[in-house]
Amino acid sequence: MKRNKISMLIFMLGLFVLIISYFIPTNTFEAYTNLRPLGMSTLIICPILGIGGVLFAIREKSLVYALANILLILAFPIVMFIGYNLV
């Protein structure tokens, strides 16, 4: 695998997790936590992937994927803003 594609793969993985978590039933993680799947992905998983993606994007000198991974870090405020404006 080429080194200049790691930040792109991390961004795609984060986007995939975000999309899949939207379709998972809300009571999936009730035995473990009170978070719903979308909350779990936007509060925990996407920011972790975003930080890793930003680090690899800086290493690869790719501004586009650095900005895309920053959007993964900010996934929770973005989803909250969209959710409250649609209702």
C-alpha positions, -999 to 999 in steps of 0.1 A, spaced: 0 0 0 13 34 -9 20 57 21 2 87 5 -32 70 7 -33 62 44 -51 95 53 -76 89 25 -83 54 38 -88 66 74 -112 93 62 -132 67 42 -133 44 72 -146 72 94 -172 81 69 -182 45 65 -185 41 103 -206 73 105 -230 61 77 -233 26 91 -240 39 127 -270 59 113 -287 26 103 -279 5 133 -309 1 157 -307 25 187 -309 -2 214 -278 -21 201 -254 -9 229 -279 -6 257 -262 -34 278 -229 -16 276 -236 22 276 -265 46 272 -250 60 240 -268 53 208 -247 41 178 -247 75 161 -236 91 194 -209 65 199 -195 70 165 -196 108 165 -183 112 201 -156 85 202 -148 67 170 -148 95 144 -126 119 164 -101 92 171 -99 83 134 -99 120 125 -69 127 147 -50 98 131 -60 109 97 -48 145 103 -15 132 115 -10 111 84 -22 139 61 3 163 76 30 136 71 18 132 35 15 170 30 -21 166 18 -42 196 27 -74 182 13 -74 151 34 -63 171 65 -94 192 61 -116 162 55 -102 145 86 -108 177 106 -145 173 96 -144 138 111 -131 154 144 -160 178 143 -186 152 134 -206 155 166 -212 193 163 -220 189 126 -245 161 132 -261 180 160 -264 212 139 -280 193 110 -303 173 133 -317 203 151 -321 224 120 -341 196 102 -366 192 130 
